[in-house]
Amino acid sequence: MQVNVLIVDDEPQNRELAKVILFKEGYQLYFARNGKEALSVLKSEKIDLILLDLMMPEMDGFTLLEEMKRYALTASKVIILTALSDDESMAQALRLGADGYLQKPYDIVDLKQRIRFALMAKEEESLDYHLIIDNLIATLDTVFSEKVWREIVVEFLEQSKCTLKADMQLLIAMEKEVMTKNYCFELHRLTPSQILLHKLILAKFACQEQLSLEKLSWHAVGKFIP
């Protein structure tokens, strides 16, 4: 999938440096010399990540962050690249919605790592966790008709109203571990809603492997906790 990156800096040498660093990563690059130009790009293009300077003419980085909120253009991840080193500037940028802050001159390896983390976070945010739950329920319903499974799902959804995203991320990790038969989660470290996820994911594994619940109790992936 194409990743679109917008580089916003009034200094030509800074834009060129970012271009040299990121072009090799395969990103589609866009450029703006100030916040006003950047806002125009954001309104016309789907930008995944912004590398944003703070001190610029016409419209500075702080104002751009405010305008992005005003126009609901907050889907892009924002990493600040600035010469400003004071704590107040950093706090203000983060408060306005920036996802990271690097002082110039920045370390290239550090920048690349932060970009990767920001894009990973954006990808996770785009997941439809309710759809994942619905698919999981559908999988269980095709094999298990017992009322207990429906009750487990309802209980999970009730307990995880405020933590659905985190719990579903754990479910995805659990599924990868179980399917590779490398399951090693320790139940005593899980929250109540996560223990319910443990039940659900093992039940789904039983569906796919055509195991009975009795056999699942002693299967290599771990013990089932009723």
C-alpha atoms as an extended CHARMM CRD file, in Angstrom:
* protein
*
       226  EXT
         1         1  MET       CA              0.0000000000        0.0000000000        0.0000000000  PROA      1               0.0000000000
         2         2  GLN       CA              1.2990000000        3.4460000000       -0.9700000000  PROA      2               0.0000000000
         3         3  VAL       CA              2.2870000000        5.6430000000        1.9940000000  PROA      3               0.0000000000
         4         4  ASN       CA              1.9630000000        9.3810000000        1.4240000000  PROA      4               0.0000000000
         5         5  VAL       CA              4.2970000000       11.6460000000        3.4050000000  PROA      5               0.0000000000
         6         6  LEU       CA              4.0620000000       15.4370000000        3.5180000000  PROA      6               0.0000000000
         7         7  ILE       CA              7.2560000000       17.3460000000        4.3620000000  PROA      7               0.0000000000
         8         8  VAL       CA              6.5680000000       20.8600000000        5.6620000000  PROA      8               0.0000000000
         9         9  ASP       CA              9.5820000000       23.1620000000        6.0470000000  PROA      9               0.0000000000
        10        10  ASP       CA             10.4330000000       26.6440000000        4.8370000000  PROA      10              0.0000000000
        11        11  GLU       CA             14.1270000000       25.8170000000        4.3620000000  PROA      11              0.0000000000
        12        12  PRO       CA             14.9170000000       24.1970000000        0.9590000000  PROA      12              0.0000000000
        13        13  GLN       CA             17.9160000000       22.2620000000        2.3690000000  PROA      13              0.0000000000
        14        14  ASN       CA             15.7200000000       20.6930000000        5.0600000000  PROA      14              0.0000000000
        15        15  ARG       CA             13.1280000000       19.5860000000        2.5220000000  PROA      15              0.0000000000
        16        16  GLU       CA             15.8860000000       18.1580000000        0.3240000000  PROA      16              0.0000000000
        17        17  LEU       CA             17.4500000000       16.2420000000        3.2350000000  PROA      17              0.0000000000
        18        18  ALA       CA             14.1210000000       14.6800000000        4.1520000000  PROA      18              0.0000000000
        19        19  LYS       CA             13.5840000000       13.8170000000        0.4800000000  PROA      19              0.0000000000
        20        20  VAL       CA             16.9340000000       12.0180000000        0.2600000000  PROA      20              0.0000000000
        21        21  ILE       CA             16.2210000000       10.0690000000        3.4740000000  PROA      21              0.0000000000
        22        22  LEU       CA             12.6580000000        9.0330000000        2.6630000000  PROA      22              0.0000000000
        23        23  PHE       CA             12.7180000000        8.5370000000       -1.1060000000  PROA      23              0.0000000000
        24        24  LYS       CA             14.7040000000        5.3120000000       -0.6520000000  PROA      24              0.0000000000
        25        25  GLU       CA             11.9730000000        4.0350000000        1.7110000000  PROA      25              0.0000000000
        26        26  GLY       CA              9.4710000000        4.0150000000       -1.1500000000  PROA      26              0.0000000000
        27        27  TYR       CA              7.1580000000        6.7160000000        0.2020000000  PROA      27              0.0000000000
        28        28  GLN       CA              5.2020000000        9.0560000000       -2.0510000000  PROA      28              0.0000000000
        29        29  LEU       CA              6.4660000000       12.5030000000       -1.0520000000  PROA      29              0.0000000000
        30        30  TYR       CA              4.6760000000       15.8450000000       -0.9960000000  PROA      30              0.0000000000
        31        31  PHE       CA              6.2290000000       19.1850000000       -0.0520000000  PROA      31              0.0000000000
        32        32  ALA       CA              5.0680000000       22.4620000000        1.4730000000  PROA      32              0.0000000000
        33        33  ARG       CA              7.0000000000       25.5900000000        2.4540000000  PROA      33              0.0000000000
        34        34  ASN       CA              4.6200000000       26.6440000000        5.2430000000  PROA      34              0.0000000000
        35        35  GLY       CA              1.4360000000       25.6970000000        7.0500000000  PROA      35              0.0000000000
        36        36  LYS       CA             -0.7870000000       27.4100000000        4.4900000000  PROA      36              0.0000000000
        37        37  GLU       CA              0.5950000000       25.3110000000        1.6290000000  PROA      37              0.0000000000
        38        38  ALA       CA              0.4580000000       22.2050000000        3.8050000000  PROA      38              0.0000000000
        39        39  LEU       CA             -3.2200000000       22.8010000000        4.5840000000  PROA      39              0.0000000000
        40        40  SER       CA             -3.9590000000       22.9850000000        0.8710000000  PROA      40              0.0000000000
        41        41  VAL       CA             -2.2040000000       19.6430000000        0.2940000000  PROA      41              0.0000000000
        42        42  LEU       CA             -4.0830000000       18.0310000000        3.1930000000  PROA      42              0.0000000000
        43        43  LYS       CA             -7.4170000000       19.1160000000        1.7390000000  PROA      43              0.0000000000
        44        44  SER       CA             -6.6500000000       17.5840000000       -1.6530000000  PROA      44              0.0000000000
        45        45  GLU       CA             -4.5220000000       14.5140000000       -0.8830000000  PROA      45              0.0000000000
        46        46  LYS       CA             -4.7320000000       11.5630000000        1.5130000000  PROA      46              0.0000000000
        47        47  ILE       CA             -1.6450000000       12.1060000000        3.6590000000  PROA      47              0.0000000000
        48        48  ASP       CA             -0.5540000000        9.3650000000        6.0690000000  PROA      48              0.0000000000
        49        49  LEU       CA              2.3260000000       11.1640000000        7.7840000000  PROA      49              0.0000000000
        50        50  ILE       CA              3.4960000000       14.7670000000        8.1570000000  PROA      50              0.0000000000
        51        51  LEU       CA              7.0370000000       15.8440000000        9.0090000000  PROA      51              0.0000000000
        52        52  LEU       CA              6.4010000000       19.3240000000       10.3530000000  PROA      52              0.0000000000
        53        53  ASP       CA              8.6690000000       22.2590000000       11.1210000000  PROA      53              0.0000000000
        54        54  LEU       CA              7.3160000000       24.6990000000       13.6990000000  PROA      54              0.0000000000
        55        55  MET       CA              8.8670000000       28.0740000000       12.8430000000  PROA      55              0.0000000000
        56        56  MET       CA              7.7180000000       29.0900000000        9.3410000000  PROA      56              0.0000000000
        57        57  PRO       CA              6.3900000000       32.2550000000        7.6630000000  PROA      57              0.0000000000
        58        58  GLU       CA              2.6970000000       32.8250000000        6.7680000000  PROA      58              0.0000000000
        59        59  MET       CA              1.4990000000       29.9260000000        8.9350000000  PROA      59              0.0000000000
        60        60  ASP       CA              3.6860000000       28.1870000000       11.5200000000  PROA      60              0.0000000000
        61        61  GLY       CA              3.4650000000       24.5610000000       12.6290000000  PROA      61              0.0000000000
        62        62  PHE       CA              1.4430000000       25.2960000000       15.7540000000  PROA      62              0.0000000000
        63        63  THR       CA             -1.2150000000       27.0790000000       13.7290000000  PROA      63              0.0000000000
        64        64  LEU       CA             -1.2960000000       24.2690000000       11.1710000000  PROA      64              0.0000000000
        65        65  LEU       CA             -2.0150000000       21.7490000000       13.9420000000  PROA      65              0.0000000000
        66        66  GLU       CA             -4.8740000000       23.9660000000       15.1290000000  PROA      66              0.0000000000
        67        67  GLU       CA             -6.2350000000       24.3030000000       11.5840000000  PROA      67              0.0000000000
        68        68  MET       CA             -6.0500000000       20.5480000000       11.0680000000  PROA      68              0.0000000000
        69        69  LYS       CA             -8.3550000000       20.1220000000       14.0570000000  PROA      69              0.0000000000
        70        70  ARG       CA            -10.6400000000       22.8830000000       12.8190000000  PROA      70              0.0000000000
        71        71  TYR       CA            -11.0610000000       21.2060000000        9.4230000000  PROA      71              0.0000000000
        72        72  ALA       CA            -11.1040000000       17.6490000000       10.8470000000  PROA      72              0.0000000000
        73        73  LEU       CA             -7.8760000000       16.7530000000        9.0290000000  PROA      73              0.0000000000
        74        74  THR       CA             -6.4830000000       14.7510000000       11.9200000000  PROA      74              0.0000000000
        75        75  ALA       CA             -6.1070000000       11.3390000000       10.2550000000  PROA      75              0.0000000000
        76        76  SER       CA             -2.4360000000       12.0160000000        9.4720000000  PROA      76              0.0000000000
        77        77  LYS       CA              0.3100000000       11.1860000000       11.9550000000  PROA      77              0.0000000000
        78        78  VAL       CA              2.5250000000       14.1880000000       12.7290000000  PROA      78              0.0000000000
        79        79  ILE       CA              6.2040000000       14.1680000000       13.7050000000  PROA      79              0.0000000000
        80        80  ILE       CA              7.6800000000       17.5450000000       14.6020000000  PROA      80              0.0000000000
        81        81  LEU       CA             11.1590000000       18.3530000000       13.2410000000  PROA      81              0.0000000000
        82        82  THR       CA             12.3250000000       21.6450000000       14.7050000000  PROA      82              0.0000000000
        83        83  ALA       CA             15.2800000000       23.5920000000       16.0540000000  PROA      83              0.0000000000
        84        84  LEU       CA             13.1930000000       24.6080000000       19.0760000000  PROA      84              0.0000000000
        85        85  SER       CA             14.4450000000       22.7950000000       22.1650000000  PROA      85              0.0000000000
        86        86  ASP       CA             12.3590000000       24.2800000000       24.9900000000  PROA      86              0.0000000000
        87        87  ASP       CA              9.9410000000       22.0660000000       26.8830000000  PROA      87              0.0000000000
        88        88  GLU       CA              7.0100000000       24.4310000000       26.3700000000  PROA      88              0.0000000000
        89        89  SER       CA              7.2110000000       24.1720000000       22.5790000000  PROA      89              0.0000000000
        90        90  MET       CA              7.2970000000       20.3880000000       22.7960000000  PROA      90              0.0000000000
        91        91  ALA       CA              4.3750000000       20.2960000000       25.2200000000  PROA      91              0.0000000000
        92        92  GLN       CA              2.3250000000       22.6670000000       23.0710000000  PROA      92              0.0000000000
        93        93  ALA       CA              2.9340000000       20.6530000000       19.8920000000  PROA      93              0.0000000000
        94        94  LEU       CA              1.9800000000       17.3890000000       21.5720000000  PROA      94              0.0000000000
        95        95  ARG       CA             -1.0600000000       19.0270000000       23.1460000000  PROA      95              0.0000000000
        96        96  LEU       CA             -2.1960000000       20.1720000000       19.7030000000  PROA      96              0.0000000000
        97        97  GLY       CA             -1.9930000000       16.6300000000       18.3460000000  PROA      97              0.0000000000
        98        98  ALA       CA              1.5790000000       15.9010000000       17.2720000000  PROA      98              0.0000000000
        99        99  ASP       CA              2.6160000000       12.2670000000       17.6640000000  PROA      99              0.0000000000
       100       100  GLY       CA              6.3760000000       12.7900000000       17.9950000000  PROA      100             0.0000000000
       101       101  TYR       CA              9.0100000000       15.4910000000       18.4230000000  PROA      101             0.0000000000
       102       102  LEU       CA             12.5910000000       15.5490000000       17.1620000000  PROA      102             0.0000000000
       103       103  GLN       CA             15.0570000000       18.3990000000       17.5290000000  PROA      103             0.0000000000
       104       104  LYS       CA             17.2300000000       19.4070000000       14.5750000000  PROA      104             0.0000000000
       105       105  PRO       CA             19.7940000000       18.2200000000       13.7140000000  PROA      105             0.0000000000
       106       106  TYR       CA             18.0730000000       14.8520000000       14.1440000000  PROA      106             0.0000000000
       107       107  ASP       CA             19.4650000000       11.3390000000       13.9700000000  PROA      107             0.0000000000
       108       108  ILE       CA             18.4550000000        9.7010000000       10.6800000000  PROA      108             0.0000000000
       109       109  VAL       CA             18.0300000000        6.2300000000       12.2040000000  PROA      109             0.0000000000
       110       110  ASP       CA             15.8760000000        7.6890000000       14.9740000000  PROA      110             0.0000000000
       111       111  LEU       CA             13.7100000000        9.5040000000       12.4380000000  PROA      111             0.0000000000
       112       112  LYS       CA             13.1610000000        6.3700000000       10.3520000000  PROA      112             0.0000000000
       113       113  GLN       CA             12.2480000000        4.3790000000       13.4570000000  PROA      113             0.0000000000
       114       114  ARG       CA              9.7490000000        7.0010000000       14.6060000000  PROA      114             0.0000000000
       115       115  ILE       CA              8.1870000000        7.0770000000       11.1740000000  PROA      115             0.0000000000
       116       116  ARG       CA              7.7770000000        3.2900000000       11.1970000000  PROA      116             0.0000000000
       117       117  PHE       CA              6.2020000000        3.3550000000       14.6690000000  PROA      117             0.0000000000
       118       118  ALA       CA              3.8490000000        6.1800000000       13.6700000000  PROA      118             0.0000000000
       119       119  LEU       CA              2.6930000000        4.3380000000       10.5470000000  PROA      119             0.0000000000
       120       120  MET       CA              2.2090000000        1.1130000000       12.5210000000  PROA      120             0.0000000000
       121       121  ALA       CA              0.0640000000        3.0150000000       15.0230000000  PROA      121             0.0000000000
       122       122  LYS       CA             -1.9830000000        4.5100000000       12.1730000000  PROA      122             0.0000000000
       123       123  GLU       CA             -2.5620000000        1.0480000000       10.6880000000  PROA      123             0.0000000000
       124       124  GLU       CA             -3.7540000000       -0.3120000000       14.0370000000  PROA      124             0.0000000000
       125       125  GLU       CA             -6.1370000000        2.6150000000       14.4560000000  PROA      125             0.0000000000
       126       126  SER       CA             -7.7340000000        1.8050000000       11.1070000000  PROA      126             0.0000000000
       127       127  LEU       CA             -8.7120000000       -1.7130000000       12.1700000000  PROA      127             0.0000000000
       128       128  ASP       CA            -12.4190000000       -2.2840000000       12.7420000000  PROA      128             0.0000000000
       129       129  TYR       CA            -12.3120000000       -4.0950000000       16.0760000000  PROA      129             0.0000000000
       130       130  HSD       CA            -16.0860000000       -4.5070000000       16.2280000000  PROA      130             0.0000000000
       131       131  LEU       CA            -15.9600000000       -6.2680000000       12.8460000000  PROA      131             0.0000000000
       132       132  ILE       CA            -13.2310000000       -8.5850000000       14.1780000000  PROA      132             0.0000000000
       133       133  ILE       CA            -15.4780000000       -9.4530000000       17.1320000000  PROA      133             0.0000000000
       134       134  ASP       CA            -18.4270000000      -10.1020000000       14.7880000000  PROA      134             0.0000000000
       135       135  ASN       CA            -16.2940000000      -12.4250000000       12.6550000000  PROA      135             0.0000000000
       136       136  LEU       CA            -15.0920000000      -14.2580000000       15.7530000000  PROA      136             0.0000000000
       137       137  ILE       CA            -18.6570000000      -14.7510000000       16.9640000000  PROA      137             0.0000000000
       138       138  ALA       CA            -19.6970000000      -16.0040000000       13.5250000000  PROA      138             0.0000000000
       139       139  THR       CA            -16.8600000000      -18.5460000000       13.5710000000  PROA      139             0.0000000000
       140       140  LEU       CA            -17.9330000000      -19.8270000000       16.9670000000  PROA      140             0.0000000000
       141       141  ASP       CA            -21.6110000000      -19.9290000000       16.0220000000  PROA      141             0.0000000000
       142       142  THR       CA            -20.9060000000      -22.2370000000       13.0620000000  PROA      142             0.0000000000
       143       143  VAL       CA            -19.5810000000      -24.9390000000       15.3790000000  PROA      143             0.0000000000
       144       144  PHE       CA            -20.7730000000      -24.3200000000       18.9290000000  PROA      144             0.0000000000
       145       145  SER       CA            -24.4770000000      -23.9790000000       19.6040000000  PROA      145             0.0000000000
       146       146  GLU       CA            -24.1210000000      -24.1010000000       23.3630000000  PROA      146             0.0000000000
       147       147  LYS       CA            -25.5340000000      -21.0770000000       25.1490000000  PROA      147             0.0000000000
       148       148  VAL       CA            -22.3120000000      -20.6970000000       27.1380000000  PROA      148             0.0000000000
       149       149  TRP       CA            -20.3950000000      -19.3010000000       24.1470000000  PROA      149             0.0000000000
       150       150  ARG       CA            -22.9360000000      -16.5890000000       23.4860000000  PROA      150             0.0000000000
       151       151  GLU       CA            -22.8230000000      -15.7030000000       27.1850000000  PROA      151             0.0000000000
       152       152  ILE       CA            -19.0030000000      -15.5060000000       27.0950000000  PROA      152             0.0000000000
       153       153  VAL       CA            -19.1150000000      -13.1340000000       24.1260000000  PROA      153             0.0000000000
       154       154  VAL       CA            -21.7510000000      -10.9280000000       25.7610000000  PROA      154             0.0000000000
       155       155  GLU       CA            -19.7540000000      -10.8710000000       28.9920000000  PROA      155             0.0000000000
       156       156  PHE       CA            -16.5880000000       -9.9360000000       27.1230000000  PROA      156             0.0000000000
       157       157  LEU       CA            -18.2610000000       -7.0610000000       25.2920000000  PROA      157             0.0000000000
       158       158  GLU       CA            -19.7810000000       -5.8180000000       28.5410000000  PROA      158             0.0000000000
       159       159  GLN       CA            -16.4630000000       -5.8990000000       30.4010000000  PROA      159             0.0000000000
       160       160  SER       CA            -14.3800000000       -4.3840000000       27.6280000000  PROA      160             0.0000000000
       161       161  LYS       CA            -16.4220000000       -1.3280000000       26.6450000000  PROA      161             0.0000000000
       162       162  CYS       CA            -13.5940000000        0.9810000000       27.6410000000  PROA      162             0.0000000000
       163       163  THR       CA            -10.7340000000       -1.3000000000       26.5840000000  PROA      163             0.0000000000
       164       164  LEU       CA            -12.0110000000       -2.8560000000       23.3570000000  PROA      164             0.0000000000
       165       165  LYS       CA             -9.1300000000       -1.6120000000       21.2230000000  PROA      165             0.0000000000
       166       166  ALA       CA             -6.4190000000       -2.8480000000       23.5990000000  PROA      166             0.0000000000
       167       167  ASP       CA             -8.1970000000       -6.1530000000       24.1720000000  PROA      167             0.0000000000
       168       168  MET       CA             -8.6870000000       -6.7570000000       20.4570000000  PROA      168             0.0000000000
       169       169  GLN       CA             -5.0210000000       -6.0120000000       19.8120000000  PROA      169             0.0000000000
       170       170  LEU       CA             -4.2490000000       -8.6910000000       22.3820000000  PROA      170             0.0000000000
       171       171  LEU       CA             -6.6630000000      -11.0800000000       20.6640000000  PROA      171             0.0000000000
       172       172  ILE       CA             -4.8490000000      -10.5600000000       17.3550000000  PROA      172             0.0000000000
       173       173  ALA       CA             -1.5190000000      -11.2770000000       19.0560000000  PROA      173             0.0000000000
       174       174  MET       CA             -3.0070000000      -14.3440000000       20.7820000000  PROA      174             0.0000000000
       175       175  GLU       CA             -4.3380000000      -15.6840000000       17.5040000000  PROA      175             0.0000000000
       176       176  LYS       CA             -0.9190000000      -15.4300000000       15.8760000000  PROA      176             0.0000000000
       177       177  GLU       CA              0.6500000000      -17.2510000000       18.8190000000  PROA      177             0.0000000000
       178       178  VAL       CA             -1.9830000000      -19.9950000000       18.9000000000  PROA      178             0.0000000000
       179       179  MET       CA             -1.9640000000      -20.6000000000       15.1700000000  PROA      179             0.0000000000
       180       180  THR       CA              1.8100000000      -21.0290000000       15.2140000000  PROA      180             0.0000000000
       181       181  LYS       CA              1.4700000000      -23.3540000000       18.2400000000  PROA      181             0.0000000000
       182       182  ASN       CA              3.6610000000      -20.9870000000       20.2130000000  PROA      182             0.0000000000
       183       183  TYR       CA              1.0760000000      -20.1090000000       22.8490000000  PROA      183             0.0000000000
       184       184  CYS       CA              2.6640000000      -18.9460000000       26.0890000000  PROA      184             0.0000000000
       185       185  PHE       CA              0.4310000000      -16.2800000000       27.6560000000  PROA      185             0.0000000000
       186       186  GLU       CA              0.2460000000      -16.3750000000       31.4460000000  PROA      186             0.0000000000
       187       187  LEU       CA             -3.3800000000      -16.1240000000       32.5450000000  PROA      187             0.0000000000
       188       188  HSD       CA             -2.6490000000      -14.5900000000       35.9360000000  PROA      188             0.0000000000
       189       189  ARG       CA             -1.3560000000      -11.4740000000       34.1540000000  PROA      189             0.0000000000
       190       190  LEU       CA             -4.5580000000      -10.9380000000       32.1620000000  PROA      190             0.0000000000
       191       191  THR       CA             -7.5090000000       -8.7290000000       33.0050000000  PROA      191             0.0000000000
       192       192  PRO       CA            -10.9870000000      -10.3350000000       33.3220000000  PROA      192             0.0000000000
       193       193  SER       CA            -11.9650000000       -9.3040000000       29.7970000000  PROA      193             0.0000000000
       194       194  GLN       CA             -8.6570000000      -10.6170000000       28.4650000000  PROA      194             0.0000000000
       195       195  ILE       CA             -9.2580000000      -13.9760000000       30.1560000000  PROA      195             0.0000000000
       196       196  LEU       CA            -12.5290000000      -14.1100000000       28.2410000000  PROA      196             0.0000000000
       197       197  LEU       CA            -10.5150000000      -13.4710000000       25.0920000000  PROA      197             0.0000000000
       198       198  HSD       CA             -8.3660000000      -16.4410000000       26.0660000000  PROA      198             0.0000000000
       199       199  LYS       CA            -11.4940000000      -18.5840000000       26.1070000000  PROA      199             0.0000000000
       200       200  LEU       CA            -12.7050000000      -17.1960000000       22.8020000000  PROA      200             0.0000000000
       201       201  ILE       CA             -9.4720000000      -17.5980000000       20.8870000000  PROA      201             0.0000000000
       202       202  LEU       CA             -8.9430000000      -21.1610000000       22.1040000000  PROA      202             0.0000000000
       203       203  ALA       CA            -12.5170000000      -21.9700000000       21.1730000000  PROA      203             0.0000000000
       204       204  LYS       CA            -11.9160000000      -20.5700000000       17.6980000000  PROA      204             0.0000000000
       205       205  PHE       CA             -8.7800000000      -22.6880000000       17.4680000000  PROA      205             0.0000000000
       206       206  ALA       CA            -10.8750000000      -25.7180000000       18.4400000000  PROA      206             0.0000000000
       207       207  CYS       CA            -13.3040000000      -24.8800000000       15.6260000000  PROA      207             0.0000000000
       208       208  GLN       CA            -10.5830000000      -24.7110000000       13.0310000000  PROA      208             0.0000000000
       209       209  GLU       CA             -8.7800000000      -27.8210000000       14.2650000000  PROA      209             0.0000000000
       210       210  GLN       CA            -12.0550000000      -29.7020000000       14.7830000000  PROA      210             0.0000000000
       211       211  LEU       CA            -11.1990000000      -30.4400000000       18.3900000000  PROA      211             0.0000000000
       212       212  SER       CA            -13.7200000000      -31.1460000000       21.0940000000  PROA      212             0.0000000000
       213       213  LEU       CA            -13.5790000000      -29.0110000000       24.2190000000  PROA      213             0.0000000000
       214       214  GLU       CA            -12.4270000000      -32.0540000000       26.1750000000  PROA      214             0.0000000000
       215       215  LYS       CA             -9.4830000000      -32.6570000000       23.8580000000  PROA      215             0.0000000000
       216       216  LEU       CA             -8.6890000000      -28.9440000000       23.8380000000  PROA      216             0.0000000000
       217       217  SER       CA             -8.0660000000      -29.0900000000       27.5820000000  PROA      217             0.0000000000
       218       218  TRP       CA             -4.9440000000      -31.1660000000       26.9330000000  PROA      218             0.0000000000
       219       219  HSD       CA             -3.9540000000      -29.8400000000       23.5520000000  PROA      219             0.0000000000
       220       220  ALA       CA             -0.4260000000      -28.5460000000       23.0560000000  PROA      220             0.0000000000
       221       221  VAL       CA             -1.5880000000      -24.9340000000       22.7090000000  PROA      221             0.0000000000
       222       222  GLY       CA             -2.4240000000      -24.7970000000       26.4370000000  PROA      222             0.0000000000
       223       223  LYS       CA             -5.1100000000      -25.6190000000       28.9240000000  PROA      223             0.0000000000
       224       224  PHE       CA             -8.6250000000      -24.3300000000       28.4420000000  PROA      224             0.0000000000
       225       225  ILE       CA            -10.0220000000      -22.5250000000       31.4800000000  PROA      225             0.0000000000
       226       226  PRO       CA            -13.8230000000      -22.9880000000       31.6590000000  PROA      226             0.0000000000
